[in-house]
């Protein structure tokens, strides 16, 4: 499910992503640093990592709409900001920036969940051989990768 669908449906994945933001950032640094240098990231995982780093068009459009609405709202609500255009621009960028950060965090969290799950046919993961990257991610990022029902 995408970021915008999560937001509209009110699902807990955005809340989970925000709650585990430190672990997600730490794991993404590991993926792009030591894991890539050690060679445990295969080509399919590299492709997934590159795709997750490109924000979806809906997120960019949502951030642009947020910026425009915040700018117009601030112009109407606080007319004194019209004499300080730099302050107005910075204040209007804050909600859009937060939306982009939250969307990126959710995208990275989804990527980590996909990379850490066992590869194979069983839905519950029983009997599946985990990839070296999946084992390493589960060891390093444990709590950030647990589903909400397992906490």
C-alpha positions as CSV (number, residue, x, y, z in Angstrom):
1,X,0.0,0.0,0.0
2,X,1.3,3.4,-0.9
3,X,1.9,6.4,1.4
4,X,-1.1,8.3,0.3
5,X,-3.4,5.2,0.6
6,X,-2.1,4.7,4.2
7,X,-2.8,8.3,5.0
8,X,-6.4,8.1,3.6
9,X,-7.2,4.8,5.1
10,X,-5.8,5.7,8.5
11,X,-3.7,2.5,8.8
12,X,-1.1,2.3,11.4
13,X,1.9,1.9,9.1
14,X,2.6,5.7,9.1
15,X,2.4,5.7,12.9
16,X,4.7,2.6,13.1
17,X,7.2,4.2,10.7
18,X,7.3,7.4,12.8
19,X,7.6,5.4,16.0
20,X,10.6,3.5,14.7
21,X,12.2,6.4,12.7
22,X,15.6,6.0,14.5
23,X,15.9,2.3,13.7
24,X,14.7,2.8,10.2
25,X,17.4,5.5,9.5
26,X,20.0,3.3,11.2
27,X,19.1,0.3,9.0
28,X,19.0,2.4,5.8
29,X,22.5,3.7,6.6
30,X,23.6,0.1,7.1
31,X,22.1,-0.9,3.8
32,X,23.8,1.8,1.8
33,X,27.1,1.5,3.7
34,X,28.5,-1.7,5.3
35,X,26.0,-4.1,3.6
36,X,26.7,-2.8,0.2
37,X,30.5,-2.9,0.7
38,X,30.3,-6.4,2.1
39,X,28.4,-7.5,-1.0
40,X,25.4,-9.1,0.8
41,X,23.0,-7.0,-1.2
42,X,22.1,-8.8,-4.4
43,X,20.9,-7.2,-7.7
44,X,17.2,-7.6,-6.9
45,X,17.6,-5.9,-3.5
46,X,19.7,-3.1,-5.1
47,X,16.8,-2.5,-7.5
48,X,14.3,-2.4,-4.7
49,X,16.5,0.0,-2.8
50,X,16.8,2.3,-5.8
51,X,13.1,2.3,-6.4
52,X,12.3,3.1,-2.8
53,X,14.6,6.1,-2.9
54,X,12.5,7.7,-5.7
55,X,9.4,9.4,-4.2
56,X,6.1,8.5,-5.8
57,X,4.4,11.2,-7.9
58,X,1.5,11.3,-5.5
59,X,3.8,12.2,-2.6
60,X,5.4,15.1,-4.6
61,X,2.0,16.3,-5.8
62,X,0.7,16.1,-2.2
63,X,3.7,18.1,-0.9
64,X,3.2,20.7,-3.6
65,X,-0.5,21.1,-2.7
66,X,0.4,21.3,1.0
67,X,2.9,24.0,0.3
68,X,0.4,26.0,-1.9
69,X,-2.4,25.7,0.7
70,X,-0.1,26.6,3.6
71,X,1.3,29.6,1.7
72,X,-2.2,30.9,0.8
73,X,-3.5,30.2,4.3
74,X,-0.6,32.0,6.0
75,X,-1.1,35.0,3.7
76,X,-4.7,35.3,4.7
77,X,-4.3,34.4,8.4
78,X,-1.2,36.4,9.1
79,X,-1.1,39.5,6.8
80,X,2.0,40.8,8.6
81,X,4.0,38.0,7.0
82,X,3.6,39.7,3.6
83,X,6.3,42.2,4.5
84,X,8.6,39.3,5.4
85,X,8.5,37.0,2.3
86,X,11.4,34.8,3.5
87,X,9.7,34.0,6.8
88,X,6.5,33.3,4.9
89,X,8.2,30.9,2.5
90,X,9.9,29.1,5.4
91,X,6.7,28.8,7.3
92,X,4.9,27.5,4.2
93,X,7.6,24.9,3.5
94,X,7.4,23.3,7.0
95,X,4.2,21.2,6.5
96,X,5.3,20.1,3.0
97,X,8.7,19.1,4.3
98,X,7.1,17.1,7.1
99,X,4.9,15.3,4.5
100,X,7.9,14.4,2.4
101,X,9.9,13.2,5.4
102,X,7.0,11.0,6.6
103,X,6.5,9.6,3.1
104,X,10.1,8.8,2.7
105,X,10.2,7.2,6.2
106,X,7.2,5.0,5.3
107,X,8.7,4.0,2.0
108,X,12.0,3.0,3.7
109,X,10.1,1.1,6.4
110,X,8.2,-0.8,3.7
111,X,11.5,-1.6,1.9
112,X,13.1,-2.9,5.1
113,X,10.1,-5.1,5.8
114,X,10.3,-6.6,2.3
115,X,14.1,-7.2,2.5
116,X,13.9,-8.8,5.9
117,X,11.2,-11.3,5.3
118,X,12.2,-14.9,4.4
119,X,12.3,-15.8,0.7
120,X,10.2,-18.7,-0.4
121,X,6.7,-19.9,-0.8
122,X,5.3,-20.2,2.8
123,X,3.4,-17.2,3.9
124,X,4.4,-17.7,7.6
125,X,8.1,-18.1,6.7
126,X,8.3,-21.6,8.2
127,X,11.0,-23.6,6.6
128,X,12.2,-20.8,4.3
129,X,15.8,-20.0,4.0
130,X,16.5,-16.4,4.9
131,X,18.8,-14.5,2.7
132,X,22.1,-13.2,4.4
133,X,20.7,-9.7,4.1
134,X,17.4,-10.6,5.7
135,X,19.2,-12.3,8.6
136,X,21.5,-9.3,9.1
137,X,18.6,-6.9,9.0
138,X,16.5,-8.8,11.5
139,X,19.6,-9.0,13.8
140,X,20.3,-5.2,13.5
141,X,16.8,-3.7,13.1
142,X,14.7,-6.2,15.2
143,X,12.1,-4.0,16.7
144,X,11.6,-1.7,13.7
145,X,10.8,-4.8,11.6
146,X,8.3,-6.5,13.9
147,X,4.6,-6.3,12.8
148,X,2.4,-4.4,15.2
149,X,0.7,-7.6,16.3
150,X,4.0,-9.1,17.5
151,X,4.9,-6.2,19.9
